[in-house]
Amino acid sequence: MSDVLPSWRVVCIVGPTASGKSALSERVAERLGSSVVSVDAMQVYRGMDVGTAKTPVAERRVPLLMVDIADVDDDYSVQRFQADARGCVDGLLDKGLIPVLCGGTGLYLDAVIDEMDFPAGEIGDERRRGYERIAAERGNEALHALLAERDPASAALIHPNNVRRCVRALEMLDEGVSYAKNNEGLRHRKPHYDAHMWAISMPRETLYHRIDLRVDKMFEAGLVDEVRELASHGLDPSHTAGQAIGYKEILSALAGGCSLDEAKDEIKRRTRHYAKRQLSWLRRDGRARWIDVNDIGASRACDRIVDDVLGNGVARSSIQQEEGNHGAL
């Protein structure tokens, strides 16, 4: 295969949560004789299985990389993800295989497939703890005001309640990098790999129904017990893993902040909002070719993707025209 294709070619299958990315990615990777590289900010954590919809080990059709590589009390950064995921991708390319990247975390995918540099600040250092103390002791607005004083352009891009991003923007300033200027530069990225991207499309009402059904099934599959067990091993809202949708709400319920039924409703609401943000990212990115798996079926969708990436005569324009009904979302 490496004799036919450029060694840097990768396939990306993206889309909103609950759209069927994992199943389609596995089909494509199986056809290509390759592996799936998960591009999900939360699947990296061990034990976060039900709530992140990891494909169970016994059901995986191909190897699934970039899962279960960090503990829940470890704030695994996008910088670390970039290095580790590229290591997986390059390892597959070195074997003459075409990596299949699967996920909906836009920043993490961009960090892997595009040239993107990050400041080298240490996670959990005293500087970060100092900024976090400002938010904890004086409130989110005080932290945001500090950012606005030092870098008004960056503050304008970040909501005052987004403490983690405010902290990171302040850390970047300490390292001589403006969050706003860095974001501006991201709009003119240079590709790191020859990435061929497909996005799953479906009507909004269908997607929302799938999301609600998935959350119900997660509760039936033991999500509450999973969160309870992880909490005994250090999972709490102060860590990145503890902010994940599904985990944050149940942690609150277990602490008496709400009922489990209220937590379930909030998980559904937040997941729908997250799906909308994922779709907004895909539209802004503009590189994805949209394909309606519900309309043509997973098998045919897989055929089209594989034929296209192998150059077997399926025109990209036909895929875009026939399955490009992403306006329904």
N, C-alpha and C positions, 0 to 999 in steps of 0.2 A: 504493500500500500504506500509506503514511503517513497517508492520509485515513481509513483504516479502523481502524488499530491505534494504541495509545499509542506515542509516539516512543521510549519508554524500554524497550520490550519486547525481551528477548533470549532465545535458546534455549541451553540448556546440555546437552550430551550427555557423560555421565560414566560411570565404571566402572573396574574394575581393569585393569591392563595386560594386553594381548593379548586383550581381550574384543571388539575390533572397533569401537572408538569412532571411529577416523579414517574408516573406510569409511562408517559410518552418517552421520557428520557431513557428509561430502562429499555424500552423497545428499540430505540435508535441505537443505543450503545451495544445492545446484543447483536443487532444486525451488522454493526461495524466491528464487532469483536473487541470492543474496548470497555471502558469503565465510565461511571458517572462521577463527576466531581460536584459535590453539593456546594452551592453558593448561598448559604443560609446562615445568618448571623447567630442563630440559636441552636441549630443542629450540631454545632461544634461541641456542645456541652454533654458530658456523660450523664446518663440517667434522665435527660429531658427527651423522652421518647414519644409518649402519647401526645403531649401538648404541642410538639413540633412536627407531628405527623411523619416521623421517620419510618421508612419502609422497614418492617421487622426483618431481622437477619435471615430467618428461614424462608422469607418470601422474596428475597432479592435475586433478580435474574442475572445481575452482573455485580462486580465489586462497586461499593459505594464509598467514595473517598471524602475526606474533610468532615467526617462526623466522629463524635466521641473522642475528641482530642484535648479537651479541657475540663477541669472541674468547675462546679457551679459557683464556687467562691473565687474563681479566677476571672478577672476582667479581661477577656480576650479581645484585643483591639483589631481594627481593620488593618493596621500595619502588619501585625503578626499574621492575619489571615492572608494578606497579599503574598507574603513570603512563602507561607506553607502551601497555599493553593497553587501558586506558580511552580513550586517544587513537584506537586502531583502532576500538573499539566505537562511540565517538561519531562518528567519521568515517562509518561505515556508517549509523548512525541519521540523520545529517544528510542522507544521500542517500535517506532513506525506506526503507532496507533493514533486515531483521531479522538481526542478527549471530548466528552459530552458534558458541558457545564449545565447544571440545573439549579434554578433558584429565582427568588423574587426580591432579594435584598439588593437594590440597585447600586448603592455605593460599593458594596463588596464585589459585585460583578465588574463594575467599572475599574475598581482597583486591580483586578486580575487581568482584564483584557486590554486595558489602556495604560499608557505611560502616566503614572500618577505617583508623585513623591509626597511623603508625609514627614513632618517634623519628628525627631527621634526622642521625644519626651518619654520619661519612664512612667509606667503605670503605677499608681499608688505612691508616688514620692511625696515628700513633705509639702512641696509647692501645691500639688493637686489637693492634698488634704486641707491646706490653708484656704483655698478657694471654696472647697466644699463646706468648710466651717462657716464661711461668710453666709452661704445660703442657709445653712442649718440654724445659725444663731441670729441672723439679721433679716433673713427672708430672701426669696428668689429675686425680688425687685432690686434689692441692694446689690446683689451680684451682677445683675443685668446693668444696673446704673454704673458700676465700676467698668464694665466692658464698654458702655456707651461713652464714658469719659475718655477712655484710652483709644477706642476705635469705633467711632459712630457708625461707619459704614457696615461693619460686621454686626454691631448690635441691631441695626435695622433689619438684618436678615434672620435674626434668631428671636424666637418668642421668649419672653421673660421666664416662663415656666419650664423652659427646656434647659434645666440646670446642667446637664451633662455637656450639651453643646456650648453653653456659655463658658463652662470650665475649660473645655478644649480650645475655644477661641482665645481665651486668656493665656493658656499655655503656649499656643502658637505665637501670640504676641511676644511672650517672654523669649521665644526662640527667633524673633525677628521676622515672623510670617504673619500676614494679615489673612484672617479667615475669608474676608470679602474678596480680596485680590486673588487668593488661592482658588475660590469658587469661580471667579471670573475666568481664570485660566483653564478650569476644567471643561469649559464649553468649547475649547479648541484643542481637544486631546489628540495625541498621536497614538495610533493603535500599537499595542505590544504584541498582539497575535492577529492573524487573519481570522477574525471572528465572524462566523455566519450565524445570525440570530433569528430565531423564530419565536413568535409570541402567540399564546393560545387565546383565542377570542370566543366569547359567548354572550348571549343577551344578559343584561344586568340582572333581571329577575331570576334567571337560571343560576347565575353565579351566587346571588345572595341566598337562594334556597340551598345550594350546595354548602355554603358556609354554615348556615344554621344547622343543617343536617350533620355536618362534620363535628361541630361543637357538641351536639347531642351525643354523637357516637363516642367522642373523647370522654365524656362523663361516664358513659356506659362502660368504657374500656378501662376505667380506673384512674382518671386524671387526678381526682382529689387525693387518692392514696399516693400517687406518684409525687405530687407536690408535698404532701405531708412527709414522705420519706426523704425527699431532697432537703426539706427544711431541717431535718435532723442532721444533715451533712453540710450545713452551712448556707443553704439557699435563703436569701433574704432580699428585701427591696433595695438595699444599699449596693448590691452588685448588679452588673449588667444582666446576668441571667435572671435575676429577680424582677426585672422590668419587662420581661417577655410577656406578650399577650397570652392570657390563660394562666400564667403562673402568678403574676402580680395580683390579679383579682382573687384567686383562690387563697393566696397568702393573706390577703386582707380579710377574707371570710373566716379563715382559720384563726385569725387574731381577734375576731369579733366585730370587725368593721362593717360587715354586711352578711346577709344570708347566702347560702350556696346558690339558691335560685336567682338572687340578685346578681351574684357573681357570674352565673351562666349568661344572663341577659346582657351584662356588661361586656363579656367576652365576645358575644355575637356582634354587638354594636361596634366595638373597637376593631374587630376583625374586618367588618364591612368597610370601615373608614380606612383601614390599612390597605385593603384591596384597591380602593379608589386612589390612594397615594401611589401604589405600585403602577396602576394604569397611567397616571399622570406622568410618572417617570418614563415609562415606555414611550408615550407620545412625544415627550420632550426629546428623548434620545433619538428617535426617528430611524434607527437602523433595523428594527425588527420587521420581518415579514410575518403578517398575521395569518393564522390558520385556525379554522373552526373545527375542532376535533369532534364536537357533538354532531356537527352536520355531516362530515365525511367519514367519521369513525377513526379510531386510533390506528388501526392497521394501515389504512390508506394514507393517513397523515404521516405515519412512519415511512411508508414507501416514498412519499413525495420528498421528505427531508433527506432520506438516504440517497435517492436518485440525484437530487440536486447537488449534494455535497460531493458525490462521486463523479459528477459531471455526466450523468447518463441521459441527458436530453430533456429533463424537466425544466422548463424556463422559469426563472425566478419571477418574471412578470406575471406568468399564469398563476403561480401560487398566490401572489399578492392580489390579483384580481378575483380569483375564484373563492379564496378563503379570507379575503381582507375585510370582513364585515365588522371591524373593530369599532365602527361608529355606534354600534348597538350598545356598547358599554358606556 
